[in-house]
Amino acid sequence: MPKFTYIATSSDGSQKKSQRQAKDEKDLAKILKAEGFFLISAQIPDSTKTKKKFSFSFKKIKLAEKLMMTRNLQVMISAGVPLPRSLETLSLQTDNKYFKSVLTGIKEQIIQGSSLSESFAKYPRVFPEIYYSMVEVGEKTGNMEDILDILALQLERTYNLRSKVKGAMIYPAVILTAMVLIGIVMLIKVVPQLNETFIDLNLELPAMTVFIVNLGLTLQKYWYIVLLVLLALPTLFGYLMRQKSFKNNIDGLLLKIPFVKGIVKKVNIAYSSMALSALIKGGVPIVTGLQISSGAVNNNRFKQALLDASELVEKGEKMSQVFEKNKKLFPELFIQMIKVGEETGETANMLLKLADFYEDQVSNITKNLSSIIEPVLLLFIGTVVGFFAIAMVQPIYSIMEGM
């Protein structure tokens, strides 16, 4: 049997490096697991080391890809497959070049002696704090399989919730995009031709017609500038959203707009409840859990509320009392359920029930969103089309009156 040089970690988080004979890496992992150790890496001395590979890609990693990776990693670890081999297999499975390079980099770091959580932490844009913190808990408790299962469930719920919200926004986005494109074509092609007719007839145009004509002529003459502006707007908006003050203002505005504020609150409460429940179930203290779960929400007002809550809980206040001070963000039902969880010692389960409840609320809203948005869109489109029609037809009516 070959003799392996291996690195393993015990249930208390301490590492040991040693050598041992085993049939293969899977057999070595089972032997160490029976002794209370979790295999980190193993290799036969003098074996050829894998060279580092670098991949330059700006492609983002989808949440669905991270979900599948977590599920597969959990299955392979439960089967006793060593981490380096598991990560190598996962890197071969993905078609995303950037994700492939990340997984390869993590495998190399583990072979060099880093823990899995430390390796994940080196890629914060791919694996957020909640992810590698949960993995660290699994390493310290020796309960990696269950921790990865909790993580996979949390990612799955987040993915489903995000998909519902995005799906509900497709219809209005398509309608508005089509309206803008048709409007631009009309302004560039139709309006200048009508303007030539008005000039030939020597008509005095009303103010609204002058505005439409000037807009059309400007677009026709400087179309390339308009195109550049339209292409640059998403990049500019993305840059501004990364500025804390701008994002704070936008997030605050979203919490004031009727109907929109309800969706924003429910989505962020669902995200924070899911994350905090997973962390508490994984053995993370509530104070730390509140800090980490602030990274799961996408609204800065909720993020700051969770960070403030962690400070107050650390000083001795109950979580329900802290949230009760911020009823603008957290409704009475949420506060009372947290209070019941604290009284019964079932805070994690109560948070999970709250996540279910608010996820269902968002699901119901998104199902009815099309029927709510449709009349608003029709009214908006009708107003724009009416304004355009009146602006173009009004000079013609003046001709008919003069005949």
DRENDO-1510 file (C-alpha; in Angstrom, 1 decimal, always signed):
<recs>
REC; n; res; u; v; w
REC; 1; MET; +0.0; +0.0; +0.0 .
REC; 2; PRO; +1.3; +3.5; -0.8 .
REC; 3; LYS; +2.4; +5.8; +2.1 .
REC; 4; PHE; +0.6; +9.1; +2.1 .
REC; 5; THR; +1.8; +12.4; +3.6 .
REC; 6; TYR; -1.4; +14.1; +4.8 .
REC; 7; ILE; -2.8; +17.1; +6.6 .
REC; 8; ALA; -5.9; +16.6; +8.7 .
REC; 9; THR; -7.9; +18.7; +11.2 .
REC; 10; SER; -9.5; +17.5; +14.4 .
REC; 11; SER; -12.9; +18.5; +15.9 .
REC; 12; ASP; -11.3; +21.3; +17.9 .
REC; 13; GLY; -9.8; +22.9; +14.8 .
REC; 14; SER; -6.2; +21.8; +15.4 .
REC; 15; GLN; -4.2; +20.5; +12.4 .
REC; 16; LYS; -1.8; +17.7; +12.3 .
REC; 17; LYS; +0.7; +16.7; +9.5 .
REC; 18; SER; +1.8; +13.1; +9.3 .
REC; 19; GLN; +2.3; +10.0; +7.1 .
REC; 20; ARG; +0.2; +6.9; +6.9 .
REC; 21; GLN; -0.3; +3.9; +4.7 .
REC; 22; ALA; -3.7; +3.4; +3.0 .
REC; 23; LYS; -5.1; +1.8; -0.2 .
REC; 24; ASP; -6.0; +5.2; -1.6 .
REC; 25; GLU; -7.0; +8.7; -0.6 .
REC; 26; LYS; -10.7; +7.6; +0.0 .
REC; 27; ASP; -9.5; +4.8; +2.3 .
REC; 28; LEU; -7.2; +7.3; +4.2 .
REC; 29; ALA; -10.1; +9.7; +4.7 .
REC; 30; LYS; -12.3; +6.9; +6.2 .
REC; 31; ILE; -9.5; +5.8; +8.6 .
REC; 32; LEU; -8.9; +9.4; +9.8 .
REC; 33; LYS; -12.6; +10.1; +10.1 .
REC; 34; ALA; -13.0; +7.1; +12.4 .
REC; 35; GLU; -10.3; +8.6; +14.6 .
REC; 36; GLY; -12.0; +12.0; +14.7 .
REC; 37; PHE; -10.0; +13.7; +12.0 .
REC; 38; PHE; -11.1; +15.4; +8.8 .
REC; 39; LEU; -8.7; +14.9; +5.8 .
REC; 40; ILE; -7.6; +18.2; +4.3 .
REC; 41; SER; -5.0; +17.0; +1.7 .
REC; 42; ALA; -3.0; +13.9; +1.0 .
REC; 43; GLN; -0.3; +13.1; -1.5 .
REC; 44; ILE; +2.4; +10.4; -2.1 .
REC; 45; PRO; +5.9; +11.8; -1.4 .
REC; 46; ASP; +7.8; +12.8; -4.6 .
REC; 47; SER; +4.6; +12.8; -6.6 .
REC; 48; THR; +4.5; +15.5; -9.3 .
REC; 49; LYS; +3.0; +18.7; -8.0 .
REC; 50; THR; +0.3; +20.3; -9.9 .
REC; 51; LYS; +1.3; +23.6; -11.5 .
REC; 52; LYS; -0.7; +26.6; -10.9 .
REC; 53; LYS; -3.0; +27.7; -13.7 .
REC; 54; PHE; -4.2; +31.2; -14.2 .
REC; 55; SER; -7.3; +32.1; -16.0 .
REC; 56; PHE; -8.1; +35.7; -16.9 .
REC; 57; SER; -11.8; +36.1; -17.2 .
REC; 58; PHE; -14.2; +38.8; -16.1 .
REC; 59; LYS; -17.2; +36.5; -16.3 .
REC; 60; LYS; -19.3; +36.5; -13.2 .
REC; 61; ILE; -20.2; +33.3; -11.3 .
REC; 62; LYS; -24.0; +32.7; -11.1 .
REC; 63; LEU; -25.6; +31.8; -7.9 .
REC; 64; ALA; -26.9; +28.6; -9.4 .
REC; 65; GLU; -23.3; +27.5; -10.1 .
REC; 66; LYS; -22.3; +28.1; -6.5 .
REC; 67; LEU; -25.3; +26.2; -5.4 .
REC; 68; MET; -24.5; +23.1; -7.5 .
REC; 69; MET; -20.8; +23.3; -6.4 .
REC; 70; THR; -21.8; +23.3; -2.7 .
REC; 71; ARG; -24.2; +20.4; -3.2 .
REC; 72; ASN; -21.6; +18.3; -5.0 .
REC; 73; LEU; -18.9; +19.2; -2.5 .
REC; 74; GLN; -21.2; +18.0; +0.3 .
REC; 75; VAL; -21.9; +14.7; -1.4 .
REC; 76; MET; -18.2; +14.1; -2.1 .
REC; 77; ILE; -17.1; +14.9; +1.4 .
REC; 78; SER; -19.8; +12.6; +2.9 .
REC; 79; ALA; -18.4; +9.9; +0.6 .
REC; 80; GLY; -14.9; +10.4; +2.0 .
REC; 81; VAL; -13.3; +12.0; -1.1 .
REC; 82; PRO; -10.4; +14.2; -0.1 .
REC; 83; LEU; -10.8; +17.9; -0.6 .
REC; 84; PRO; -8.1; +18.4; -3.3 .
REC; 85; ARG; -9.7; +15.7; -5.5 .
REC; 86; SER; -13.2; +17.0; -4.8 .
REC; 87; LEU; -12.2; +20.5; -5.9 .
REC; 88; GLU; -10.4; +19.2; -8.9 .
REC; 89; THR; -13.5; +17.3; -9.9 .
REC; 90; LEU; -15.7; +20.3; -9.4 .
REC; 91; SER; -13.4; +22.5; -11.5 .
REC; 92; LEU; -13.6; +20.0; -14.3 .
REC; 93; GLN; -17.4; +20.0; -14.2 .
REC; 94; THR; -17.9; +23.7; -14.6 .
REC; 95; ASP; -17.8; +25.5; -18.0 .
REC; 96; ASN; -17.2; +28.8; -16.4 .
REC; 97; LYS; -13.5; +29.6; -16.9 .
REC; 98; TYR; -13.3; +32.1; -14.0 .
REC; 99; PHE; -15.0; +29.6; -11.6 .
REC; 100; LYS; -12.7; +26.9; -12.8 .
REC; 101; SER; -9.6; +29.1; -12.0 .
REC; 102; VAL; -11.1; +29.9; -8.6 .
REC; 103; LEU; -11.6; +26.2; -7.7 .
REC; 104; THR; -8.2; +25.3; -9.0 .
REC; 105; GLY; -6.7; +28.1; -6.8 .
REC; 106; ILE; -8.5; +26.9; -3.7 .
REC; 107; LYS; -7.3; +23.3; -4.4 .
REC; 108; GLU; -3.7; +24.6; -4.6 .
REC; 109; GLN; -4.0; +26.5; -1.4 .
REC; 110; ILE; -5.3; +23.5; +0.5 .
REC; 111; ILE; -2.4; +21.3; -0.8 .
REC; 112; GLN; -0.1; +24.0; +0.6 .
REC; 113; GLY; -1.7; +23.7; +4.0 .
REC; 114; SER; -4.5; +26.3; +4.1 .
REC; 115; SER; -7.9; +25.4; +5.5 .
REC; 116; LEU; -11.0; +25.3; +3.3 .
REC; 117; SER; -12.5; +28.4; +5.0 .
REC; 118; GLU; -9.2; +30.3; +4.6 .
REC; 119; SER; -9.1; +29.4; +0.9 .
REC; 120; PHE; -12.7; +30.5; +0.4 .
REC; 121; ALA; -12.1; +33.8; +2.2 .
REC; 122; LYS; -9.4; +34.7; -0.4 .
REC; 123; TYR; -12.2; +35.0; -2.9 .
REC; 124; PRO; -14.7; +37.4; -1.2 .
REC; 125; ARG; -16.4; +38.4; -4.5 .
REC; 126; VAL; -17.2; +34.7; -5.1 .
REC; 127; PHE; -17.8; +33.4; -1.6 .
REC; 128; PRO; -19.3; +36.0; +0.8 .
REC; 129; GLU; -18.5; +36.2; +4.5 .
REC; 130; ILE; -21.5; +34.1; +5.4 .
REC; 131; TYR; -20.2; +31.3; +3.2 .
REC; 132; TYR; -16.7; +30.9; +4.5 .
REC; 133; SER; -17.8; +31.6; +8.1 .
REC; 134; MET; -20.1; +28.7; +8.0 .
REC; 135; VAL; -17.4; +26.5; +6.5 .
REC; 136; GLU; -15.1; +27.6; +9.3 .
REC; 137; VAL; -17.7; +26.4; +11.8 .
REC; 138; GLY; -17.8; +23.0; +10.1 .
REC; 139; GLU; -14.1; +22.7; +10.3 .
REC; 140; LYS; -14.0; +23.5; +14.0 .
REC; 141; THR; -16.9; +21.2; +15.0 .
REC; 142; GLY; -16.0; +18.4; +12.6 .
REC; 143; ASN; -19.5; +18.7; +11.2 .
REC; 144; MET; -18.7; +19.8; +7.6 .
REC; 145; GLU; -21.3; +17.6; +5.9 .
REC; 146; ASP; -24.2; +19.1; +7.8 .
REC; 147; ILE; -22.8; +22.7; +7.5 .
REC; 148; LEU; -22.5; +22.3; +3.7 .
REC; 149; ASP; -26.1; +20.9; +3.6 .
REC; 150; ILE; -27.4; +24.0; +5.5 .
REC; 151; LEU; -25.4; +26.3; +3.2 .
REC; 152; ALA; -26.8; +24.6; +0.1 .
REC; 153; LEU; -30.3; +24.9; +1.4 .
REC; 154; GLN; -29.8; +28.6; +2.1 .
REC; 155; LEU; -28.3; +29.2; -1.3 .
REC; 156; GLU; -31.2; +27.3; -2.9 .
REC; 157; ARG; -33.8; +29.4; -1.1 .
REC; 158; THR; -31.9; +32.6; -2.0 .
REC; 159; TYR; -31.8; +31.5; -5.6 .
REC; 160; ASN; -35.5; +30.7; -5.8 .
REC; 161; LEU; -36.4; +34.1; -4.2 .
REC; 162; ARG; -34.1; +36.1; -6.5 .
REC; 163; SER; -35.5; +34.2; -9.5 .
REC; 164; LYS; -39.1; +35.1; -8.6 .
REC; 165; VAL; -38.3; +38.8; -8.2 .
REC; 166; LYS; -36.3; +38.9; -11.4 .
REC; 167; GLY; -39.0; +37.0; -13.3 .
REC; 168; ALA; -41.6; +39.5; -12.2 .
REC; 169; MET; -39.6; +42.4; -13.6 .
REC; 170; ILE; -39.0; +40.9; -17.0 .
REC; 171; TYR; -42.5; +41.9; -18.4 .
REC; 172; PRO; -42.3; +45.7; -17.5 .
REC; 173; ALA; -38.6; +45.8; -18.6 .
REC; 174; VAL; -39.4; +44.4; -22.0 .
REC; 175; ILE; -42.4; +46.7; -22.5 .
REC; 176; LEU; -40.4; +49.8; -21.5 .
REC; 177; THR; -37.4; +48.8; -23.6 .
REC; 178; ALA; -39.6; +48.3; -26.6 .
REC; 179; MET; -41.4; +51.6; -26.0 .
REC; 180; VAL; -38.0; +53.5; -25.8 .
REC; 181; LEU; -36.7; +51.9; -29.0 .
REC; 182; ILE; -39.9; +52.6; -31.0 .
REC; 183; GLY; -39.9; +56.2; -29.7 .
REC; 184; ILE; -36.3; +56.7; -30.8 .
REC; 185; VAL; -37.1; +55.3; -34.3 .
REC; 186; MET; -40.1; +57.6; -34.6 .
REC; 187; LEU; -38.1; +60.7; -33.5 .
REC; 188; ILE; -35.2; +59.9; -35.9 .
REC; 189; LYS; -37.2; +58.8; -39.0 .
REC; 190; VAL; -40.8; +60.2; -38.8 .
REC; 191; VAL; -40.4; +63.5; -37.0 .
REC; 192; PRO; -37.8; +65.1; -39.4 .
REC; 193; GLN; -40.0; +64.2; -42.4 .
REC; 194; LEU; -43.0; +65.9; -40.8 .
REC; 195; ASN; -40.9; +68.9; -39.9 .
REC; 196; GLU; -40.0; +69.3; -43.6 .
REC; 197; THR; -43.7; +69.4; -44.4 .
REC; 198; PHE; -44.3; +72.0; -41.7 .
REC; 199; ILE; -41.5; +74.2; -43.1 .
REC; 200; ASP; -42.9; +73.9; -46.7 .
REC; 201; LEU; -46.3; +75.0; -45.4 .
REC; 202; ASN; -44.7; +77.8; -43.4 .
REC; 203; LEU; -46.6; +76.9; -40.3 .
REC; 204; GLU; -46.1; +78.5; -36.9 .
REC; 205; LEU; -45.6; +75.5; -34.6 .
REC; 206; PRO; -46.9; +75.2; -31.0 .
REC; 207; ALA; -44.4; +74.8; -28.2 .
REC; 208; MET; -45.0; +71.0; -27.7 .
REC; 209; THR; -44.5; +70.4; -31.4 .
REC; 210; VAL; -41.3; +72.5; -31.4 .
REC; 211; PHE; -40.0; +70.4; -28.5 .
REC; 212; ILE; -40.7; +67.1; -30.3 .
REC; 213; VAL; -39.2; +68.4; -33.6 .
REC; 214; ASN; -36.0; +69.7; -31.9 .
REC; 215; LEU; -35.6; +66.4; -30.0 .
REC; 216; GLY; -36.0; +64.4; -33.2 .
REC; 217; LEU; -33.5; +66.6; -35.1 .
REC; 218; THR; -31.0; +66.4; -32.3 .
REC; 219; LEU; -31.2; +62.6; -32.1 .
REC; 220; GLN; -30.9; +62.4; -35.9 .
REC; 221; LYS; -27.8; +64.6; -35.9 .
REC; 222; TYR; -26.1; +63.3; -32.8 .
REC; 223; TRP; -27.3; +59.7; -32.7 .
REC; 224; TYR; -23.8; +58.4; -31.9 .
REC; 225; ILE; -23.6; +60.5; -28.8 .
REC; 226; VAL; -27.0; +59.3; -27.7 .
REC; 227; LEU; -25.9; +55.7; -28.3 .
REC; 228; LEU; -22.8; +56.2; -26.3 .
REC; 229; VAL; -24.8; +57.7; -23.4 .
REC; 230; LEU; -27.3; +54.8; -23.5 .
REC; 231; LEU; -24.4; +52.3; -23.4 .
REC; 232; ALA; -22.6; +54.2; -20.6 .
REC; 233; LEU; -25.7; +54.7; -18.4 .
REC; 234; PRO; -25.6; +51.1; -16.9 .
REC; 235; THR; -21.9; +51.4; -16.2 .
REC; 236; LEU; -22.3; +54.9; -14.6 .
REC; 237; PHE; -25.2; +53.7; -12.5 .
REC; 238; GLY; -23.2; +50.6; -11.4 .
REC; 239; TYR; -20.3; +52.9; -10.4 .
REC; 240; LEU; -22.7; +55.2; -8.4 .
REC; 241; MET; -24.3; +52.3; -6.7 .
REC; 242; ARG; -20.9; +51.3; -5.4 .
REC; 243; GLN; -20.6; +54.8; -3.7 .
REC; 244; LYS; -22.0; +54.4; -0.2 .
REC; 245; SER; -23.7; +57.8; +0.0 .
REC; 246; PHE; -25.5; +57.3; -3.4 .
REC; 247; LYS; -26.6; +53.8; -2.5 .
REC; 248; ASN; -27.9; +54.9; +0.9 .
REC; 249; ASN; -30.0; +57.6; -0.8 .
REC; 250; ILE; -31.4; +55.1; -3.4 .
REC; 251; ASP; -32.1; +52.5; -0.7 .
REC; 252; GLY; -33.8; +55.1; +1.4 .
REC; 253; LEU; -35.9; +56.2; -1.6 .
REC; 254; LEU; -37.0; +52.6; -2.3 .
REC; 255; LEU; -38.3; +52.4; +1.3 .
REC; 256; LYS; -40.6; +55.4; +0.7 .
REC; 257; ILE; -42.2; +54.5; -2.7 .
REC; 258; PRO; -45.7; +53.0; -2.2 .
REC; 259; PHE; -45.9; +49.3; -3.2 .
REC; 260; VAL; -42.1; +49.1; -3.9 .
REC; 261; LYS; -41.3; +49.6; -0.2 .
REC; 262; GLY; -43.4; +46.5; +0.7 .
REC; 263; ILE; -41.5; +44.3; -1.7 .
REC; 264; VAL; -38.1; +45.7; -0.6 .
REC; 265; LYS; -38.9; +45.1; +3.1 .
REC; 266; LYS; -40.2; +41.5; +2.6 .
REC; 267; VAL; -37.2; +40.5; +0.4 .
REC; 268; ASN; -34.6; +41.8; +2.8 .
REC; 269; ILE; -36.3; +40.3; +5.9 .
REC; 270; ALA; -36.5; +37.0; +4.0 .
REC; 271; TYR; -32.8; +37.2; +3.1 .
REC; 272; SER; -31.7; +38.1; +6.7 .
REC; 273; SER; -33.9; +35.5; +8.3 .
REC; 274; MET; -32.6; +32.8; +6.0 .
REC; 275; ALA; -29.0; +33.8; +6.7 .
REC; 276; LEU; -29.3; +34.2; +10.4 .
REC; 277; SER; -31.2; +30.9; +10.8 .
REC; 278; ALA; -28.5; +29.1; +8.9 .
REC; 279; LEU; -25.7; +30.7; +11.0 .
REC; 280; ILE; -27.4; +30.0; +14.4 .
REC; 281; LYS; -28.1; +26.3; +13.3 .
REC; 282; GLY; -24.4; +26.1; +12.3 .
REC; 283; GLY; -23.3; +27.1; +15.8 .
REC; 284; VAL; -22.4; +30.7; +15.2 .
REC; 285; PRO; -23.2; +33.1; +18.2 .
REC; 286; ILE; -26.1; +35.5; +17.6 .
REC; 287; VAL; -23.8; +38.6; +17.8 .
REC; 288; THR; -21.5; +37.2; +15.1 .
REC; 289; GLY; -24.5; +35.9; +13.1 .
REC; 290; LEU; -26.1; +39.3; +13.0 .
REC; 291; GLN; -22.9; +40.8; +11.7 .
REC; 292; ILE; -22.4; +38.2; +9.0 .
REC; 293; SER; -26.1; +38.1; +8.0 .
REC; 294; SER; -25.8; +41.9; +7.2 .
REC; 295; GLY; -23.9; +40.8; +4.1 .
REC; 296; ALA; -26.9; +38.7; +2.9 .
REC; 297; VAL; -29.2; +41.8; +2.4 .
REC; 298; ASN; -28.9; +44.2; -0.5 .
REC; 299; ASN; -30.4; +47.3; +1.1 .
REC; 300; ASN; -28.0; +49.4; +3.1 .
REC; 301; ARG; -30.7; +50.5; +5.6 .
REC; 302; PHE; -31.3; +46.8; +6.6 .
REC; 303; LYS; -27.5; +46.2; +6.5 .
REC; 304; GLN; -26.9; +49.0; +9.0 .
REC; 305; ALA; -29.9; +47.9; +11.2 .
REC; 306; LEU; -28.4; +44.4; +11.5 .
REC; 307; LEU; -25.0; +45.8; +12.4 .
REC; 308; ASP; -26.5; +48.1; +15.0 .
REC; 309; ALA; -28.5; +45.1; +16.4 .
REC; 310; SER; -25.3; +43.1; +16.8 .
REC; 311; GLU; -23.7; +45.8; +18.9 .
REC; 312; LEU; -26.7; +46.2; +21.2 .
REC; 313; VAL; -27.1; +42.4; +21.6 .
REC; 314; GLU; -23.4; +42.2; +22.5 .
REC; 315; LYS; -24.2; +44.8; +25.3 .
REC; 316; GLY; -26.9; +42.5; +26.7 .
REC; 317; GLU; -30.1; +43.4; +25.0 .
REC; 318; LYS; -32.4; +40.8; +23.5 .
REC; 319; MET; -32.7; +40.6; +19.8 .
REC; 320; SER; -36.5; +41.2; +19.8 .
REC; 321; GLN; -36.0; +44.4; +21.9 .
REC; 322; VAL; -33.4; +45.7; +19.4 .
REC; 323; PHE; -35.6; +45.1; +16.4 .
REC; 324; GLU; -38.6; +46.7; +18.3 .
REC; 325; LYS; -36.7; +50.0; +18.2 .
REC; 326; ASN; -36.7; +49.9; +14.4 .
REC; 327; LYS; -40.3; +49.2; +13.5 .
REC; 328; LYS; -39.9; +51.2; +10.2 .
REC; 329; LEU; -38.0; +48.2; +8.8 .
REC; 330; PHE; -39.1; +45.3; +10.9 .
REC; 331; PRO; -42.9; +44.7; +11.3 .
REC; 332; GLU; -44.7; +43.7; +14.5 .
REC; 333; LEU; -45.1; +40.1; +13.3 .
REC; 334; PHE; -41.4; +39.7; +12.8 .
REC; 335; ILE; -40.6; +41.1; +16.3 .
REC; 336; GLN; -43.2; +38.9; +18.1 .
REC; 337; MET; -42.0; +35.7; +16.4 .
REC; 338; ILE; -38.4; +36.5; +17.4 .
REC; 339; LYS; -39.7; +37.1; +21.0 .
REC; 340; VAL; -41.4; +33.7; +21.0 .
REC; 341; GLY; -38.2; +32.1; +19.7 .
REC; 342; GLU; -36.1; +33.7; +22.5 .
REC; 343; GLU; -38.6; +32.5; +25.1 .
REC; 344; THR; -38.7; +28.9; +23.8 .
REC; 345; GLY; -35.1; +28.6; +22.8 .
REC; 346; GLU; -36.1; +28.0; +19.2 .
REC; 347; THR; -34.8; +31.2; +17.6 .
REC; 348; ALA; -33.2; +29.5; +14.6 .
REC; 349; ASN; -36.5; +27.6; +13.8 .
REC; 350; MET; -38.5; +30.8; +14.3 .
REC; 351; LEU; -36.2; +32.6; +11.9 .
REC; 352; LEU; -36.7; +29.8; +9.4 .
REC; 353; LYS; -40.5; +30.0; +9.7 .
REC; 354; LEU; -40.2; +33.8; +9.2 .
REC; 355; ALA; -38.1; +33.3; +6.1 .
REC; 356; ASP; -40.7; +30.8; +4.8 .
REC; 357; PHE; -43.5; +33.3; +5.5 .
REC; 358; TYR; -41.9; +36.3; +3.9 .
REC; 359; GLU; -40.7; +34.2; +1.0 .
REC; 360; ASP; -44.3; +33.2; +0.4 .
REC; 361; GLN; -45.4; +36.8; +0.7 .
REC; 362; VAL; -42.8; +37.9; -2.0 .
REC; 363; SER; -44.0; +34.9; -4.2 .
REC; 364; ASN; -47.6; +36.0; -4.0 .
REC; 365; ILE; -46.7; +39.6; -4.8 .
REC; 366; THR; -44.6; +38.7; -7.8 .
REC; 367; LYS; -47.4; +36.4; -9.1 .
REC; 368; ASN; -49.8; +39.4; -9.1 .
REC; 369; LEU; -47.2; +41.9; -10.2 .
REC; 370; SER; -48.0; +41.7; -13.9 .
REC; 371; SER; -51.7; +42.4; -13.3 .
REC; 372; ILE; -50.7; +45.4; -11.0 .
REC; 373; ILE; -48.1; +46.8; -13.3 .
REC; 374; GLU; -50.0; +46.3; -16.6 .
REC; 375; PRO; -52.6; +49.1; -16.1 .
REC; 376; VAL; -49.8; +51.5; -14.9 .
REC; 377; LEU; -47.7; +50.7; -17.9 .
REC; 378; LEU; -50.7; +51.2; -20.2 .
REC; 379; LEU; -51.5; +54.6; -18.6 .
REC; 380; PHE; -47.9; +55.7; -19.0 .
REC; 381; ILE; -47.6; +54.5; -22.6 .
REC; 382; GLY; -50.9; +56.0; -23.4 .
REC; 383; THR; -49.8; +59.4; -22.0 .
REC; 384; VAL; -46.6; +59.4; -24.0 .
REC; 385; VAL; -48.2; +58.3; -27.2 .
REC; 386; GLY; -51.0; +60.9; -26.7 .
REC; 387; PHE; -48.5; +63.7; -26.1 .
REC; 388; PHE; -46.6; +62.7; -29.3 .
REC; 389; ALA; -49.8; +62.4; -31.4 .
REC; 390; ILE; -51.2; +65.7; -30.3 .
REC; 391; ALA; -47.9; +67.5; -30.9 .
REC; 392; MET; -47.8; +66.2; -34.5 .
REC; 393; VAL; -51.5; +66.5; -35.3 .
REC; 394; GLN; -52.1; +70.0; -33.9 .
REC; 395; PRO; -50.3; +71.8; -36.7 .
REC; 396; ILE; -52.3; +69.8; -39.3 .
REC; 397; TYR; -55.6; +70.9; -37.5 .
REC; 398; SER; -54.4; +74.5; -37.7 .
REC; 399; ILE; -54.1; +74.1; -41.6 .
REC; 400; MET; -57.6; +72.6; -41.8 .
REC; 401; GLU; -59.0; +75.5; -39.7 .
REC; 402; GLY; -57.4; +78.0; -42.1 .
REC; 403; MET; -58.9; +76.5; -45.2 .
</recs>
